[in-house]
Amino acid sequence: MKQKELITIIAGLLIVLSGLLIFLVIAILDNNQETTTSTEYTYTKAICTEDNFCQDYVIICDGQEMLDKTPIDGATAQFPKTWNDPRSLEAINSFCLRN
């Protein structure tokens, strides 16, 4: 291969690589400019019946609105009838009230 052909191939590769680099930089900068306004979050919570049977749930909220409540398999507890839930009534009865 002649030296002139080798220089042409290397120059072509450099041009292609430069184009890819510019594309990646623009894509990264554009991605960083996106703002997130989502207020969606997920947490777990035990919900208990009057008989002190408690089941853990995955709670999905958007702001103060509950989107979904799904029980977690195997995450249950049966407490004695004399057991009192140590959480406040607000904590027991509220969903999606993130501070």
C-alpha positions in Angstrom: 0.0 0.0 0.0 1.4 3.4 -0.9 2.0 6.0 1.7 -0.6 8.4 0.0 -3.4 5.7 0.2 -2.5 5.0 3.9 -2.7 8.7 4.7 -6.1 8.9 2.9 -7.5 5.9 4.9 -6.3 7.4 8.2 -7.7 10.8 7.4 -11.1 9.2 6.5 -11.1 7.2 9.8 -10.3 10.4 11.7 -13.2 12.2 10.1 -15.6 9.4 10.9 -14.4 9.2 14.5 -14.6 13.0 14.9 -18.2 12.9 13.6 -19.1 10.2 16.1 -17.5 12.1 18.9 -19.4 15.3 18.0 -22.6 13.3 17.8 -22.0 11.7 21.3 -21.1 15.1 22.9 -24.3 16.7 21.5 -26.4 13.7 22.6 -25.0 13.9 26.1 -25.5 17.6 26.4 -29.0 17.4 25.1 -29.8 14.6 27.6 -28.5 16.7 30.5 -30.9 19.5 29.6 -34.0 17.5 30.2 -35.8 18.4 33.4 -37.7 15.9 35.5 -41.0 17.1 36.9 -42.2 13.7 38.0 -43.6 13.4 41.5 -44.0 9.7 41.3 -42.5 7.6 44.1 -42.8 4.1 45.6 -42.6 2.8 49.2 -43.7 -0.1 51.2 -46.3 -0.1 54.0 -47.9 -2.6 56.4 -51.7 -2.5 56.4 -53.4 -4.2 59.3 -56.9 -5.5 59.8 -59.0 -5.1 63.0 -57.8 -8.7 63.8 -54.2 -7.5 63.8 -53.3 -9.4 60.6 -50.8 -7.2 58.8 -49.8 -7.4 55.1 -47.0 -5.4 53.5 -47.9 -3.6 50.3 -45.9 -1.7 47.6 -47.5 1.7 47.3 -47.0 3.8 44.2 -47.9 7.5 44.4 -47.9 10.5 42.2 -47.7 13.4 44.4 -50.5 12.8 47.0 -52.5 10.5 44.7 -52.2 6.7 45.1 -51.7 5.1 41.7 -51.4 1.4 42.9 -51.3 -0.8 46.0 -49.9 -4.3 45.5 -49.5 -6.9 48.3 -46.0 -8.4 48.7 -46.2 -12.2 48.7 -45.2 -13.7 52.0 -44.9 -10.4 53.8 -47.5 -10.9 56.5 -47.7 -11.1 60.3 -50.5 -12.1 62.7 -50.2 -10.2 66.0 -52.0 -11.1 69.2 -55.4 -9.5 69.9 -53.9 -7.4 72.6 -51.3 -5.9 70.2 -51.6 -2.2 69.5 -50.1 -0.7 66.3 -47.3 1.7 67.5 -47.8 4.0 64.6 -49.9 7.2 64.8 -53.4 7.1 63.4 -52.3 9.5 60.7 -49.5 7.1 59.7 -51.8 4.1 59.7 -54.6 5.7 57.7 -52.7 7.9 55.2 -51.1 7.1 51.9 -49.0 9.4 49.6 -48.4 12.2 52.1 -44.7 12.6 51.5 -43.2 15.7 53.2 
